[in-house]
Amino acid sequence: MDDGIAWLDDELGRDGYSLTLVKGVTPETLAGYLGARPGTLLDPDSTPGVLEFFHGAGSSKLPDWAMVGEAAGGWSFALETPEAGHRDDRLAPGRDLRARHTVVDILDTTMDPPAVTVTVDGETEWMMREYGTDDIGHPVSRRLVAEAGFLAYPHGVFRDDASEDTGMSDVYRILGDHYGLSLPRTAVRENRLPHVFTEPRTLLHTDARCPACGETRMLPYGDGTEEPRLVCVYYKVRDVPGHPPQGCPGEVTSAVRGEPNPKYENLRLPGAS
């Protein structure tokens, strides 16, 4: 597999996407982190109708889903819509794959410049926003200056504003070289990889505030297999005025109510439910 990832901007950038690459896990494990139930991957090569079901008319009414697969060098990846990564359940304890793995996130909404974040064991190693990065000494940043026409300043490395080229193809090429990233271009372009639903089947709500700090936003806990439980959105935030110094410990169990996710009523493909 030697397709690299330099082609992402040309092939996927027109419609927008969220790409998550994780080192050292299987596609099935990655799907679980994203919210999928075990054993629910649907392979287009063995399940008739999968491609039309996910990509045909009416697919916008389906729950959030991901296309997952193996990448080179022990990486797995998931390709989703830009909106999927912003769900509250992705932020909850038990789902934070970035706390224990090497993860490369690429988010292209088509409305804002693509954002790239590399996380290693919970720490951000490299980041690009608005075609620039403040990680001046990182090898990727140095190569952007040496090979891709990016300009180095004391406060960061940025794309040459005089250039009409966004430079993202070079960013992806150099990023792929440095971290050993390569995706199966044809399989991704033709969507011929396993698909899986990641959106929660039960939506949890609470009318209660956080009992520790009064916050109104509560997150579902874990993978949904345990007793319904919501934790404070500040559970892992450190040193924020008005919140406990090691993250807010507040959680709610007795006031939690769940309701079936109505999007799952739209499933009509054998094996998808």
BABALUM-339277 format. One line per field, with one value per atom (N, C-alpha, C): residue number from 1; residue in three letters; atom name; x, y, z. Coordinates in steps of 0.1 Angstrom, whole numbers, plus 5000, padded with zeros to 4 digits. Layout:
N
marro c(NUM_...) .
miba c(ala_...) .
torlo c(CA_...) .
c1 c(X_...) .
c2 c(Y_...) .
c3 c(Z_...) .
! end
This chain:
273
marro c(1_1_1_2_2_2_3_3_3_4_4_4_5_5_5_6_6_6_7_7_7_8_8_8_9_9_9_10_10_10_11_11_11_12_12_12_13_13_13_14_14_14_15_15_15_16_16_16_17_17_17_18_18_18_19_19_19_20_20_20_21_21_21_22_22_22_23_23_23_24_24_24_25_25_25_26_26_26_27_27_27_28_28_28_29_29_29_30_30_30_31_31_31_32_32_32_33_33_33_34_34_34_35_35_35_36_36_36_37_37_37_38_38_38_39_39_39_40_40_40_41_41_41_42_42_42_43_43_43_44_44_44_45_45_45_46_46_46_47_47_47_48_48_48_49_49_49_50_50_50_51_51_51_52_52_52_53_53_53_54_54_54_55_55_55_56_56_56_57_57_57_58_58_58_59_59_59_60_60_60_61_61_61_62_62_62_63_63_63_64_64_64_65_65_65_66_66_66_67_67_67_68_68_68_69_69_69_70_70_70_71_71_71_72_72_72_73_73_73_74_74_74_75_75_75_76_76_76_77_77_77_78_78_78_79_79_79_80_80_80_81_81_81_82_82_82_83_83_83_84_84_84_85_85_85_86_86_86_87_87_87_88_88_88_89_89_89_90_90_90_91_91_91_92_92_92_93_93_93_94_94_94_95_95_95_96_96_96_97_97_97_98_98_98_99_99_99_100_100_100_101_101_101_102_102_102_103_103_103_104_104_104_105_105_105_106_106_106_107_107_107_108_108_108_109_109_109_110_110_110_111_111_111_112_112_112_113_113_113_114_114_114_115_115_115_116_116_116_117_117_117_118_118_118_119_119_119_120_120_120_121_121_121_122_122_122_123_123_123_124_124_124_125_125_125_126_126_126_127_127_127_128_128_128_129_129_129_130_130_130_131_131_131_132_132_132_133_133_133_134_134_134_135_135_135_136_136_136_137_137_137_138_138_138_139_139_139_140_140_140_141_141_141_142_142_142_143_143_143_144_144_144_145_145_145_146_146_146_147_147_147_148_148_148_149_149_149_150_150_150_151_151_151_152_152_152_153_153_153_154_154_154_155_155_155_156_156_156_157_157_157_158_158_158_159_159_159_160_160_160_161_161_161_162_162_162_163_163_163_164_164_164_165_165_165_166_166_166_167_167_167_168_168_168_169_169_169_170_170_170_171_171_171_172_172_172_173_173_173_174_174_174_175_175_175_176_176_176_177_177_177_178_178_178_179_179_179_180_180_180_181_181_181_182_182_182_183_183_183_184_184_184_185_185_185_186_186_186_187_187_187_188_188_188_189_189_189_190_190_190_191_191_191_192_192_192_193_193_193_194_194_194_195_195_195_196_196_196_197_197_197_198_198_198_199_199_199_200_200_200_201_201_201_202_202_202_203_203_203_204_204_204_205_205_205_206_206_206_207_207_207_208_208_208_209_209_209_210_210_210_211_211_211_212_212_212_213_213_213_214_214_214_215_215_215_216_216_216_217_217_217_218_218_218_219_219_219_220_220_220_221_221_221_222_222_222_223_223_223_224_224_224_225_225_225_226_226_226_227_227_227_228_228_228_229_229_229_230_230_230_231_231_231_232_232_232_233_233_233_234_234_234_235_235_235_236_236_236_237_237_237_238_238_238_239_239_239_240_240_240_241_241_241_242_242_242_243_243_243_244_244_244_245_245_245_246_246_246_247_247_247_248_248_248_249_249_249_250_250_250_251_251_251_252_252_252_253_253_253_254_254_254_255_255_255_256_256_256_257_257_257_258_258_258_259_259_259_260_260_260_261_261_261_262_262_262_263_263_263_264_264_264_265_265_265_266_266_266_267_267_267_268_268_268_269_269_269_270_270_270_271_271_271_272_272_272_273_273_273) .
miba c(met_met_met_asp_asp_asp_asp_asp_asp_gly_gly_gly_ile_ile_ile_ala_ala_ala_trp_trp_trp_leu_leu_leu_asp_asp_asp_asp_asp_asp_glu_glu_glu_leu_leu_leu_gly_gly_gly_arg_arg_arg_asp_asp_asp_gly_gly_gly_tyr_tyr_tyr_ser_ser_ser_leu_leu_leu_thr_thr_thr_leu_leu_leu_val_val_val_lys_lys_lys_gly_gly_gly_val_val_val_thr_thr_thr_pro_pro_pro_glu_glu_glu_thr_thr_thr_leu_leu_leu_ala_ala_ala_gly_gly_gly_tyr_tyr_tyr_leu_leu_leu_gly_gly_gly_ala_ala_ala_arg_arg_arg_pro_pro_pro_gly_gly_gly_thr_thr_thr_leu_leu_leu_leu_leu_leu_asp_asp_asp_pro_pro_pro_asp_asp_asp_ser_ser_ser_thr_thr_thr_pro_pro_pro_gly_gly_gly_val_val_val_leu_leu_leu_glu_glu_glu_phe_phe_phe_phe_phe_phe_his_his_his_gly_gly_gly_ala_ala_ala_gly_gly_gly_ser_ser_ser_ser_ser_ser_lys_lys_lys_leu_leu_leu_pro_pro_pro_asp_asp_asp_trp_trp_trp_ala_ala_ala_met_met_met_val_val_val_gly_gly_gly_glu_glu_glu_ala_ala_ala_ala_ala_ala_gly_gly_gly_gly_gly_gly_trp_trp_trp_ser_ser_ser_phe_phe_phe_ala_ala_ala_leu_leu_leu_glu_glu_glu_thr_thr_thr_pro_pro_pro_glu_glu_glu_ala_ala_ala_gly_gly_gly_his_his_his_arg_arg_arg_asp_asp_asp_asp_asp_asp_arg_arg_arg_leu_leu_leu_ala_ala_ala_pro_pro_pro_gly_gly_gly_arg_arg_arg_asp_asp_asp_leu_leu_leu_arg_arg_arg_ala_ala_ala_arg_arg_arg_his_his_his_thr_thr_thr_val_val_val_val_val_val_asp_asp_asp_ile_ile_ile_leu_leu_leu_asp_asp_asp_thr_thr_thr_thr_thr_thr_met_met_met_asp_asp_asp_pro_pro_pro_pro_pro_pro_ala_ala_ala_val_val_val_thr_thr_thr_val_val_val_thr_thr_thr_val_val_val_asp_asp_asp_gly_gly_gly_glu_glu_glu_thr_thr_thr_glu_glu_glu_trp_trp_trp_met_met_met_met_met_met_arg_arg_arg_glu_glu_glu_tyr_tyr_tyr_gly_gly_gly_thr_thr_thr_asp_asp_asp_asp_asp_asp_ile_ile_ile_gly_gly_gly_his_his_his_pro_pro_pro_val_val_val_ser_ser_ser_arg_arg_arg_arg_arg_arg_leu_leu_leu_val_val_val_ala_ala_ala_glu_glu_glu_ala_ala_ala_gly_gly_gly_phe_phe_phe_leu_leu_leu_ala_ala_ala_tyr_tyr_tyr_pro_pro_pro_his_his_his_gly_gly_gly_val_val_val_phe_phe_phe_arg_arg_arg_asp_asp_asp_asp_asp_asp_ala_ala_ala_ser_ser_ser_glu_glu_glu_asp_asp_asp_thr_thr_thr_gly_gly_gly_met_met_met_ser_ser_ser_asp_asp_asp_val_val_val_tyr_tyr_tyr_arg_arg_arg_ile_ile_ile_leu_leu_leu_gly_gly_gly_asp_asp_asp_his_his_his_tyr_tyr_tyr_gly_gly_gly_leu_leu_leu_ser_ser_ser_leu_leu_leu_pro_pro_pro_arg_arg_arg_thr_thr_thr_ala_ala_ala_val_val_val_arg_arg_arg_glu_glu_glu_asn_asn_asn_arg_arg_arg_leu_leu_leu_pro_pro_pro_his_his_his_val_val_val_phe_phe_phe_thr_thr_thr_glu_glu_glu_pro_pro_pro_arg_arg_arg_thr_thr_thr_leu_leu_leu_leu_leu_leu_his_his_his_thr_thr_thr_asp_asp_asp_ala_ala_ala_arg_arg_arg_cys_cys_cys_pro_pro_pro_ala_ala_ala_cys_cys_cys_gly_gly_gly_glu_glu_glu_thr_thr_thr_arg_arg_arg_met_met_met_leu_leu_leu_pro_pro_pro_tyr_tyr_tyr_gly_gly_gly_asp_asp_asp_gly_gly_gly_thr_thr_thr_glu_glu_glu_glu_glu_glu_pro_pro_pro_arg_arg_arg_leu_leu_leu_val_val_val_cys_cys_cys_val_val_val_tyr_tyr_tyr_tyr_tyr_tyr_lys_lys_lys_val_val_val_arg_arg_arg_asp_asp_asp_val_val_val_pro_pro_pro_gly_gly_gly_his_his_his_pro_pro_pro_pro_pro_pro_gln_gln_gln_gly_gly_gly_cys_cys_cys_pro_pro_pro_gly_gly_gly_glu_glu_glu_val_val_val_thr_thr_thr_ser_ser_ser_ala_ala_ala_val_val_val_arg_arg_arg_gly_gly_gly_glu_glu_glu_pro_pro_pro_asn_asn_asn_pro_pro_pro_lys_lys_lys_tyr_tyr_tyr_glu_glu_glu_asn_asn_asn_leu_leu_leu_arg_arg_arg_leu_leu_leu_pro_pro_pro_gly_gly_gly_ala_ala_ala_ser_ser_ser) .
torlo c(N_CA_C_N_CA_C_N_CA_C_N_CA_C_N_CA_C_N_CA_C_N_CA_C_N_CA_C_N_CA_C_N_CA_C_N_CA_C_N_CA_C_N_CA_C_N_CA_C_N_CA_C_N_CA_C_N_CA_C_N_CA_C_N_CA_C_N_CA_C_N_CA_C_N_CA_C_N_CA_C_N_CA_C_N_CA_C_N_CA_C_N_CA_C_N_CA_C_N_CA_C_N_CA_C_N_CA_C_N_CA_C_N_CA_C_N_CA_C_N_CA_C_N_CA_C_N_CA_C_N_CA_C_N_CA_C_N_CA_C_N_CA_C_N_CA_C_N_CA_C_N_CA_C_N_CA_C_N_CA_C_N_CA_C_N_CA_C_N_CA_C_N_CA_C_N_CA_C_N_CA_C_N_CA_C_N_CA_C_N_CA_C_N_CA_C_N_CA_C_N_CA_C_N_CA_C_N_CA_C_N_CA_C_N_CA_C_N_CA_C_N_CA_C_N_CA_C_N_CA_C_N_CA_C_N_CA_C_N_CA_C_N_CA_C_N_CA_C_N_CA_C_N_CA_C_N_CA_C_N_CA_C_N_CA_C_N_CA_C_N_CA_C_N_CA_C_N_CA_C_N_CA_C_N_CA_C_N_CA_C_N_CA_C_N_CA_C_N_CA_C_N_CA_C_N_CA_C_N_CA_C_N_CA_C_N_CA_C_N_CA_C_N_CA_C_N_CA_C_N_CA_C_N_CA_C_N_CA_C_N_CA_C_N_CA_C_N_CA_C_N_CA_C_N_CA_C_N_CA_C_N_CA_C_N_CA_C_N_CA_C_N_CA_C_N_CA_C_N_CA_C_N_CA_C_N_CA_C_N_CA_C_N_CA_C_N_CA_C_N_CA_C_N_CA_C_N_CA_C_N_CA_C_N_CA_C_N_CA_C_N_CA_C_N_CA_C_N_CA_C_N_CA_C_N_CA_C_N_CA_C_N_CA_C_N_CA_C_N_CA_C_N_CA_C_N_CA_C_N_CA_C_N_CA_C_N_CA_C_N_CA_C_N_CA_C_N_CA_C_N_CA_C_N_CA_C_N_CA_C_N_CA_C_N_CA_C_N_CA_C_N_CA_C_N_CA_C_N_CA_C_N_CA_C_N_CA_C_N_CA_C_N_CA_C_N_CA_C_N_CA_C_N_CA_C_N_CA_C_N_CA_C_N_CA_C_N_CA_C_N_CA_C_N_CA_C_N_CA_C_N_CA_C_N_CA_C_N_CA_C_N_CA_C_N_CA_C_N_CA_C_N_CA_C_N_CA_C_N_CA_C_N_CA_C_N_CA_C_N_CA_C_N_CA_C_N_CA_C_N_CA_C_N_CA_C_N_CA_C_N_CA_C_N_CA_C_N_CA_C_N_CA_C_N_CA_C_N_CA_C_N_CA_C_N_CA_C_N_CA_C_N_CA_C_N_CA_C_N_CA_C_N_CA_C_N_CA_C_N_CA_C_N_CA_C_N_CA_C_N_CA_C_N_CA_C_N_CA_C_N_CA_C_N_CA_C_N_CA_C_N_CA_C_N_CA_C_N_CA_C_N_CA_C_N_CA_C_N_CA_C_N_CA_C_N_CA_C_N_CA_C_N_CA_C_N_CA_C_N_CA_C_N_CA_C_N_CA_C_N_CA_C_N_CA_C_N_CA_C_N_CA_C_N_CA_C_N_CA_C_N_CA_C_N_CA_C_N_CA_C_N_CA_C_N_CA_C_N_CA_C_N_CA_C_N_CA_C_N_CA_C_N_CA_C_N_CA_C_N_CA_C_N_CA_C_N_CA_C_N_CA_C_N_CA_C_N_CA_C_N_CA_C_N_CA_C_N_CA_C_N_CA_C_N_CA_C_N_CA_C_N_CA_C_N_CA_C_N_CA_C_N_CA_C_N_CA_C_N_CA_C_N_CA_C_N_CA_C_N_CA_C_N_CA_C_N_CA_C_N_CA_C_N_CA_C_N_CA_C_N_CA_C_N_CA_C_N_CA_C_N_CA_C_N_CA_C_N_CA_C_N_CA_C_N_CA_C_N_CA_C_N_CA_C_N_CA_C_N_CA_C_N_CA_C_N_CA_C_N_CA_C_N_CA_C) .
c1 c(5009_5000_5009_5010_5019_5012_4999_4992_4994_5000_5002_4988_4989_4977_4977_4986_4987_4975_4968_4956_4943_4944_4931_4924_4932_4926_4919_4925_4919_4907_4908_4897_4886_4888_4878_4875_4883_4881_4869_4864_4852_4840_4838_4826_4827_4840_4842_4842_4850_4852_4859_4858_4865_4873_4886_4894_4902_4900_4907_4916_4929_4939_4945_4945_4950_4960_4971_4982_4980_4981_4981_4968_4957_4944_4938_4929_4922_4911_4906_4894_4882_4880_4869_4870_4882_4885_4882_4887_4885_4870_4863_4848_4842_4846_4841_4843_4855_4858_4849_4845_4837_4822_4819_4805_4798_4804_4798_4796_4786_4784_4793_4798_4807_4799_4807_4801_4791_4791_4781_4787_4800_4806_4799_4796_4789_4799_4803_4813_4805_4808_4801_4804_4815_4818_4810_4804_4797_4782_4779_4765_4759_4750_4744_4736_4738_4730_4737_4749_4755_4758_4764_4768_4756_4746_4734_4727_4727_4721_4727_4741_4748_4750_4750_4754_4743_4732_4721_4711_4700_4689_4684_4682_4677_4687_4700_4711_4713_4708_4710_4701_4691_4682_4688_4699_4705_4713_4715_4724_4738_4746_4760_4767_4775_4782_4797_4805_4819_4822_4831_4837_4851_4854_4867_4875_4888_4897_4911_4919_4933_4942_4951_4961_4975_4985_4998_5004_5014_5022_5015_5004_4997_4987_4984_4974_4960_4950_4936_4930_4919_4914_4898_4892_4878_4875_4866_4862_4847_4845_4831_4828_4815_4811_4818_4820_4826_4818_4805_4797_4798_4802_4802_4811_4823_4833_4829_4818_4814_4803_4799_4789_4794_4785_4789_4794_4789_4793_4808_4813_4827_4837_4831_4840_4840_4832_4829_4840_4842_4851_4849_4860_4858_4859_4858_4858_4871_4879_4889_4901_4901_4912_4925_4924_4936_4944_4938_4945_4956_4955_4963_4969_4966_4971_4978_4984_4989_4978_4973_4961_4964_4960_4961_4946_4942_4929_4930_4922_4921_4906_4903_4889_4888_4881_4878_4864_4859_4845_4841_4850_4849_4846_4841_4838_4850_4858_4871_4882_4894_4906_4907_4913_4914_4922_4918_4925_4932_4944_4952_4957_4955_4959_4966_4978_4985_4986_4980_4981_4988_4997_5004_5002_4996_4993_4987_4978_4971_4977_4988_4995_4995_4992_4993_5007_5011_5025_5026_5016_5017_5003_5001_4988_4989_4979_4978_4964_4963_4950_4952_4942_4943_4956_4960_4972_4984_4985_4997_4998_5010_5013_5023_5022_5032_5043_5042_5052_5064_5072_5083_5093_5097_5108_5104_5092_5088_5092_5097_5101_5092_5079_5069_5069_5070_5070_5083_5094_5106_5106_5100_5099_5089_5078_5069_5076_5085_5093_5103_5110_5120_5115_5103_5098_5085_5077_5064_5061_5071_5069_5062_5061_5056_5067_5063_5072_5073_5085_5088_5089_5082_5082_5086_5089_5093_5081_5069_5057_5051_5056_5050_5054_5049_5051_5038_5037_5025_5026_5015_5015_5018_5024_5027_5014_5010_4997_4996_5008_5007_5004_5005_5002_4988_4983_4969_4967_4978_4977_4976_4966_4965_4976_4983_4994_4990_4977_4973_4978_4980_4985_5000_5007_5021_5020_5011_5009_5007_4997_4994_5005_5012_5024_5035_5038_5049_5044_5032_5026_5026_5022_5022_5036_5046_5059_5065_5062_5068_5061_5048_5042_5039_5043_5040_5026_5019_5005_5002_4994_4991_4978_4968_4955_4952_4944_4941_4932_4938_4931_4918_4920_4908_4897_4900_4890_4882_4890_4883_4875_4880_4873_4860_4860_4849_4840_4844_4836_4836_4845_4845_4852_4848_4853_4842_4844_4833_4827_4814_4807_4800_4799_4793_4786_4775_4768_4775_4777_4784_4776_4764_4756_4749_4748_4741_4727_4724_4710_4701_4706_4698_4704_4695_4699_4696_4707_4705_4704_4695_4692_4691_4693_4691_4686_4677_4672_4680_4689_4697_4710_4714_4727_4738_4750_4761_4761_4760_4760_4772_4783_4796_4798_4795_4799_4787_4776_4764_4764_4773_4773_4761_4755_4743_4746_4758_4761_4767_4760_4765_4767_4778_4781_4778_4774_4771_4784_4784_4796_4799_4811_4816_4810_4808_4804_4789_4782_4767_4763_4772_4768_4765_4769_4767_4754_4752_4740_4740_4729_4729_4734_4744_4751_4757_4756_4761_4772_4783_4793_4795_4800_4802_4811_4808_4816_4830_4832_4845_4853_4849_4855_4870_4875_4890_4897_4889_4895_4903_4915_4924_4925_4925_4929_4921_4907_4898_4892_4892_4886_4871_4868_4854_4852_4862_4860_4872_4869_4880_4893_4904_4917_4920_4915_4918_4907_4898_4887_4874_4863_4851_4846_4844_4840_4825_4817_4802_4797_4787_4780_4765_4757_4742_4738_4731_4726_4710_4705_4691_4682_4687_4679_4681_4687_4690_4678_4674_4664_4669_4665_4669_4657_4660_4649_4656_4649_4654_4658_4669_4673_4664_4656_4646_4652_4665_4671_4672_4673_4675_4662_4651_4638_4639_4649_4651_4659_4663_4672_4663_4667_4659_4668_4681_4690_4693_4691_4694_4708_4709_4722_4726_4719_4722_4717_4707_4701_4707) .
c2 c(4988_5000_5012_5019_5030_5043_5044_5056_5069_5068_5080_5086_5099_5107_5120_5123_5136_5139_5128_5129_5133_5134_5136_5149_5160_5173_5173_5166_5166_5157_5145_5135_5137_5142_5143_5157_5166_5180_5187_5183_5190_5188_5177_5174_5175_5176_5177_5163_5162_5149_5150_5140_5139_5126_5126_5114_5112_5100_5097_5085_5086_5075_5072_5059_5055_5044_5045_5035_5024_5011_5000_4995_4998_4992_4987_4978_4972_4982_4980_4988_4986_4973_4970_4978_4978_4985_5000_5005_5020_5023_5014_5016_5016_5008_5008_5021_5026_5039_5050_5049_5059_5057_5046_5044_5032_5025_5013_5002_4994_4982_4971_4962_4951_4942_4938_4929_4935_4948_4954_4960_4957_4961_4955_4963_4958_4959_4948_4948_4948_4958_4959_4947_4940_4928_4916_4916_4904_4907_4920_4924_4932_4925_4932_4945_4955_4967_4977_4974_4983_4997_4997_5010_5019_5013_5021_5025_5017_5020_5032_5032_5043_5055_5053_5065_5069_5062_5065_5074_5075_5084_5081_5091_5089_5086_5085_5082_5093_5106_5116_5114_5105_5103_5092_5086_5075_5081_5073_5077_5079_5087_5089_5075_5075_5062_5066_5055_5056_5045_5049_5038_5036_5023_5020_5010_5011_5002_5002_4993_4992_5002_5008_5016_5009_5015_5009_5010_5002_5004_5002_4994_4992_5002_5011_5021_5016_5021_5020_5034_5034_5048_5047_5058_5060_5072_5072_5083_5086_5099_5102_5116_5120_5134_5143_5156_5166_5167_5165_5167_5156_5144_5133_5135_5141_5142_5152_5159_5169_5164_5152_5147_5146_5148_5148_5135_5124_5111_5108_5115_5113_5119_5128_5135_5127_5117_5111_5102_5099_5089_5076_5068_5055_5056_5068_5069_5077_5081_5090_5083_5079_5071_5079_5092_5100_5100_5096_5096_5084_5074_5063_5058_5065_5061_5073_5069_5079_5081_5093_5096_5108_5107_5118_5122_5134_5138_5149_5147_5157_5160_5173_5178_5188_5185_5195_5197_5209_5212_5218_5222_5230_5244_5248_5262_5268_5261_5266_5258_5264_5256_5243_5232_5220_5221_5213_5213_5200_5200_5187_5187_5176_5175_5161_5161_5148_5147_5136_5134_5122_5122_5110_5109_5098_5095_5107_5113_5124_5138_5139_5152_5156_5168_5173_5174_5167_5167_5177_5178_5188_5192_5204_5209_5220_5220_5230_5236_5249_5256_5268_5271_5283_5283_5271_5270_5274_5272_5276_5267_5267_5260_5268_5267_5273_5264_5251_5241_5243_5253_5257_5247_5240_5231_5217_5214_5200_5197_5184_5180_5183_5182_5185_5199_5208_5222_5226_5221_5224_5220_5208_5204_5212_5217_5226_5239_5244_5255_5252_5240_5237_5232_5226_5219_5225_5232_5235_5250_5258_5273_5279_5272_5279_5288_5298_5308_5307_5308_5307_5321_5322_5335_5331_5340_5337_5330_5333_5328_5316_5312_5300_5299_5289_5285_5286_5294_5297_5296_5293_5293_5307_5307_5320_5326_5337_5344_5348_5350_5354_5342_5330_5319_5315_5311_5307_5293_5285_5271_5271_5263_5262_5255_5246_5239_5226_5223_5211_5198_5197_5185_5182_5193_5192_5189_5195_5192_5177_5171_5157_5148_5152_5144_5143_5155_5155_5149_5151_5145_5130_5125_5111_5105_5111_5107_5105_5115_5116_5105_5103_5093_5080_5078_5066_5063_5073_5072_5070_5059_5056_5049_5055_5049_5043_5033_5026_5035_5043_5053_5049_5038_5033_5028_5021_5016_5027_5037_5049_5056_5059_5067_5060_5046_5039_5034_5038_5034_5019_5012_4997_4992_4997_4993_4991_4984_4982_4995_4995_5007_5003_5012_5009_5021_5019_5030_5033_5046_5050_5059_5063_5072_5064_5069_5062_5057_5045_5040_5045_5049_5055_5069_5079_5092_5095_5099_5102_5117_5120_5134_5135_5147_5149_5164_5166_5179_5185_5177_5182_5189_5198_5204_5195_5197_5190_5193_5182_5185_5191_5190_5196_5210_5214_5228_5235_5229_5236_5236_5230_5230_5223_5228_5222_5212_5211_5201_5189_5178_5165_5155_5147_5137_5123_5115_5101_5094_5085_5078_5065_5063_5050_5046_5033_5028_5024_5029_5027_5013_5005_4991_4991_5002_5002_5010_5011_5018_5033_5037_5051_5061_5069_5078_5090_5102_5113_5120_5124_5131_5145_5154_5168_5170_5179_5182_5186_5190_5194_5183_5170_5159_5158_5163_5162_5175_5186_5199_5202_5208_5211_5226_5230_5244_5254_5252_5262_5269_5283_5290_5285_5282_5279_5264_5256_5241_5235_5223_5215_5215_5216_5216_5204_5192_5180_5175_5185_5181_5179_5182_5181_5167_5163_5149_5147_5157_5156_5146_5138_5129_5128_5124_5122_5109_5102_5088_5088_5093_5091_5099_5110_5119_5117_5106_5103_5096_5101_5094_5092_5080_5077_5075_5078_5076_5070_5062_5056_5066_5065_5074_5072_5081_5079_5076_5080_5077_5062_5054_5040_5034_5041_5036_5036_5043_5044_5032_5023_5012_5001_4998_4988_4978_4977_4968_4956_4944_4932_4933_4932_4932_4946_4956_4970_4974_4967_4971_4964) .
c3 c(5000_5000_5000_4989_4987_4982_4984_4979_4987_4999_5007_5010_5014_5017_5010_5001_4995_4986_4982_4973_4981_4994_5001_4997_4996_4993_4979_4969_4956_4955_4962_4961_4971_4983_4993_4998_4994_5000_4994_4983_4978_4986_4992_5000_5015_5020_5034_5040_5051_5057_5070_5078_5091_5090_5091_5090_5103_5109_5121_5118_5120_5119_5132_5136_5149_5147_5154_5153_5163_5159_5168_5172_5165_5168_5155_5156_5144_5140_5128_5124_5133_5137_5146_5159_5165_5177_5176_5165_5162_5161_5154_5153_5167_5176_5189_5197_5195_5201_5196_5184_5178_5181_5187_5192_5186_5177_5171_5181_5179_5187_5181_5189_5184_5174_5164_5154_5144_5143_5134_5121_5118_5105_5094_5083_5071_5060_5054_5043_5030_5021_5008_5000_5002_4993_4997_5009_5014_5018_5018_5021_5010_5002_4990_4994_4987_4989_4999_5004_5014_5008_4997_4991_4987_4982_4979_4991_5001_5014_5021_5021_5028_5020_5006_4998_4988_4988_4979_4985_4978_4982_4996_5004_5017_5028_5023_5033_5043_5040_5050_5062_5062_5073_5082_5079_5086_5099_5109_5120_5115_5122_5119_5116_5106_5103_5099_5099_5095_5086_5076_5068_5074_5077_5084_5076_5078_5071_5077_5071_5075_5066_5073_5066_5067_5060_5061_5075_5078_5090_5103_5103_5116_5120_5111_5113_5109_5115_5111_5109_5101_5099_5098_5101_5099_5092_5082_5074_5077_5081_5085_5080_5082_5079_5089_5085_5095_5108_5107_5119_5130_5126_5135_5147_5144_5155_5166_5164_5174_5184_5182_5191_5206_5215_5229_5234_5229_5234_5230_5220_5216_5227_5235_5245_5258_5260_5273_5277_5290_5295_5289_5286_5280_5265_5259_5244_5240_5249_5245_5241_5228_5223_5222_5222_5221_5234_5245_5258_5258_5250_5251_5238_5227_5214_5206_5195_5186_5175_5174_5166_5157_5144_5135_5131_5134_5130_5119_5108_5098_5096_5098_5096_5085_5075_5064_5063_5067_5066_5053_5045_5033_5035_5047_5051_5057_5064_5071_5065_5066_5062_5069_5063_5070_5082_5093_5105_5107_5112_5114_5129_5136_5149_5151_5156_5159_5174_5180_5195_5198_5208_5212_5227_5231_5245_5253_5247_5253_5252_5245_5244_5229_5226_5212_5207_5197_5192_5180_5172_5161_5157_5153_5150_5139_5130_5119_5119_5120_5119_5110_5101_5092_5084_5079_5071_5078_5091_5098_5111_5117_5129_5137_5150_5159_5163_5158_5161_5152_5155_5145_5144_5154_5154_5150_5148_5145_5130_5128_5115_5103_5106_5096_5092_5103_5100_5092_5096_5089_5074_5072_5058_5050_5056_5049_5045_5053_5049_5037_5039_5029_5016_5016_5004_4998_5006_5002_5002_5003_5002_5014_5025_5037_5043_5050_5055_5070_5075_5089_5096_5107_5115_5129_5137_5151_5159_5155_5162_5154_5143_5136_5122_5116_5102_5094_5083_5077_5061_5055_5040_5035_5024_5017_5012_5018_5015_5000_4994_4980_4970_4975_4967_4966_4954_4953_4957_4959_4963_4978_4983_4998_5004_4996_5001_5009_5009_5017_5011_4998_4993_4998_4999_5004_5019_5026_5041_5043_5035_5036_5032_5022_5017_5028_5033_5043_5056_5060_5072_5070_5059_5056_5056_5051_5051_5065_5073_5087_5096_5095_5104_5097_5085_5078_5075_5070_5067_5052_5049_5035_5035_5027_5027_5013_5012_5000_4991_4982_4975_4967_4960_4952_4960_4971_4980_4987_4991_4997_4988_4976_4966_4962_4961_4957_4968_4981_4993_4995_4990_4991_5004_5015_5028_5038_5049_5058_5064_5065_5070_5084_5093_5106_5112_5118_5125_5138_5141_5153_5163_5158_5166_5177_5189_5200_5197_5201_5198_5209_5220_5231_5234_5234_5237_5252_5259_5273_5276_5285_5289_5304_5309_5323_5324_5334_5337_5348_5354_5365_5361_5369_5368_5374_5371_5377_5392_5400_5415_5421_5414_5419_5415_5403_5399_5392_5390_5385_5370_5363_5348_5343_5332_5326_5315_5310_5300_5306_5304_5309_5298_5299_5289_5292_5283_5286_5289_5299_5304_5296_5293_5288_5275_5273_5260_5259_5269_5269_5274_5278_5282_5297_5304_5319_5322_5335_5340_5334_5329_5323_5333_5328_5337_5329_5335_5328_5337_5331_5339_5334_5342_5339_5327_5318_5306_5310_5323_5327_5334_5332_5339_5337_5326_5324_5322_5325_5324_5336_5335_5346_5348_5361_5364_5357_5357_5352_5364_5364_5376_5378_5390_5393_5392_5389_5388_5395_5400_5408_5400_5407_5400_5392_5395_5388_5379_5375_5367_5376_5371_5379_5381_5393_5396_5395_5391_5392_5382_5387_5378_5382_5373_5376_5372_5380_5376_5378_5389_5392_5383_5378_5370_5355_5351_5337_5331_5319_5312_5297_5292_5279_5269_5257_5247_5234_5227_5215_5205_5198_5187_5175_5172_5161_5147_5145_5132_5129_5140_5138_5132_5133_5127_5112_5106_5091_5085_5094_5089_5082_5070_5062_5055_5060_5054_5063_5059_5068_5073_5087_5093_5098_5094_5098_5111_5116_5129_5140) .
! end
